[in-house]
Amino acid sequence: MSGGGPLARALREPGDPPLRPLPGAVAGLLVELAAPPRLAAHLRAVHDVAHQLVDWVRLRRPALPLDREAVLFGAATHDIGKVAWVAELSGPGAAHEEAGRRLLLERGVEPRLARFAGTHAAWDRPGVGLEDLLVSVADKVWKNKRVPDLEDRLLALLVAAGGGERWAEFLALDEELERIGAGADGRLAFQAAFPVRT
């Protein structure tokens, strides 16, 4: 590993498979907050998967309105509330969701971008849009967890937007999620290599 403390390494180590870096503003915020290194590693893994999903949707449905910036920012910050609720990094809990949304808003992040910290686990609520579903799917499939109801919601939006046959869209989405899920062991190992506490 290269030099620097665990947080610095979590933000820049390449990973296997290689993980994209977080947006500079997000990385800076994590440093400012002295975020747990494991949180930074997790956010990088989910952000990288969100990149893959957004690219796939754009290839399949180029005319579909999609706020790429929102999805990537949302994936990069969805669990940021865990800086205050560190126990939720290794155990269950939802207190980090609203805490994360508030934290981002207090730092001047637009509500349209801060919302993902509060909604990434609320994909089954009415009015959830494409961007929210993509962040939620990324937060599951990074570790190769498949949630059929969540995937069905995403599939319904893709079918409605493209007019294709549901079975064909299902097969395409399933194949993409299988491809992404195949890298889960490497992402899980990357995250586990970093401590929960600084």
N, C-alpha and C positions, 0 to 999 in steps of 0.2 A: 504494500500500500504506500501511497505517496504521503508526504508530510502533512502536518496540521492535526488539529484535534478531531475527535470523532464526528462532530457536526460538519466540519469542513470536508472531511472525507465522504460523508454521506451525501453531501451536495455535489461532489465532483468525481468520485470514483466511477469508472465506466460501467461496472456491473457485467453480468453474463446471463442472458444476452445484454448487450450494451443498452443503457437507459439514457434517454435524452435528459439534458439538464433542465431544471425548473426555470421558469422565466426569472430574469434578474431581480425584478421587484419582489417576487415571492421569496427567492433565496435570501435577499437582503432582510426581508421581514422575519424570516426564520432565525437568522443570525441575531437580529435586534432583540427578538423574544427569547434568545437562548433556548431554542426548541430542542426537545430530546432528539438525539441523532436518529433513533429508530423512526420517529415521526417523519423526519426529512427523507429517510430512505423509502418509507411507505408512500409518501406523497410523490416522490419521483417515479416509483413503479406504477402508480395509478395514472399519473400524468402521461407516462410513456404509452400505456395502453389506450388512454383517451386519444392520443395522437393517431394511433393505428386505427381506431374506430372512426374518427372524423375523416381520415383519408379514405377509408373504405366507403363510407356513406357518400362522400363527394364523388368518388369514381362511379358508384352505382346510380346515384341520383344527383347529377350535377346541377339541375335546376331547383333542387329542394332548398328553400331558405334555411340556412344553418349558420348560427353565430359561433363560428370556430373559436374566436377569442374567448367567448364565454365558457365554452366547454373546457378548453385547455386551462383557463384560470380556475374554473370550478374544480377540476380534477386536481390541480396543484395545491388547492387550499381547502378541500372539502373537510378534512379532519383537523384543521388548524386550532380548533377549540381544545384539542387534547394537550396544548401547552399548559392549559389551566386544569385539565382533568387527565393527568398523566396515567392514572390507574386504568383508564379506558383504552390505553395502548395495548395492554395485555389482558384485559378483561372486558366484560360487557358493560354497556351503559350508553346513554344518549344525551347526557348533560352537555357533552362537548358540542352538540349540534347548534343549539341556540347561542352558546357561549362563543363559538367560532363566528357565527354571523355577526354578533354584536362587536366582537373584536375587530373584524374587518371594517364594519361601518364606522367605528370609532377612529380608525386610521384613514378614513376618507375614501374607502373603496365604494364604488357605485353599488346601490342595492341590487341591480341586475346581475352583478358579479358576486356579491357577498352572499346571495341567497343560497348558493350551492352548499355552503357550510351547514345551513339549516335544513336543506331539503334532500341531501343525497341518500338518506334512508327513507324518505317519504314518497317514493316513486309510485305508490299505490293510491295516492290522493287524487281527487278530481283536478283537472286543469294542468296536470304535469305535462310539460312540453318535451320536444325532441332533445333539446340540450340537457335538460334535467335527467332524462332517461339515459342518455349517453354517459353522463357522469356516474349514474347509479350502476350501469352495466360495467363500466371500467372498474368501479370499486368492488365488483364481484369477480369478474373474469381475470383480473390480474393474478389471482390465486387459483384460477381454474374452477371457481364456484359458478355453477349454472343455476339460475333462478327462472324456471319456466314462465311464471306469471309476468315477471319483469320483461323477459325477452318477448313475450307475446304482445305486450304494450308497445315495445319498440317496433316489432314486426307490423303491427296494425298501422302505425304512423307511416312506415316505409311503403306499405301496400297502398294506403290512401294517397300518398304523394306521387307514387309512380304508376299506378294503374296496372301493375303486373299481377300475375297469378300468385296467390298466397303461398302455394306449395313451393313455387320456384324461389320466392323471397325467403321462405323458411329455410330451404336448403342452402341458399347463399349465406344467410346470416349464421346458420349453424356451422357451416364450414369455416367462416371467418373466426367465430368464437372458439372453435376447436383449434385453429391455427394459433391464435393468440394464447389460448390456455396451455398450449404445449410448452410455452416458455415459463410457466408458473414456478417450477422448481428453482430455476435460477433467480427469479424475482424474490421468492420466499427466502432463499439463502442470502441474497443481498440484504434484505431487510433484517434478518436474524443476526447478521454480522455486526450490527450496531446496537449499542446499549440503549435501554429505555430511559435511563437517567444520565445526565451529563457528568 
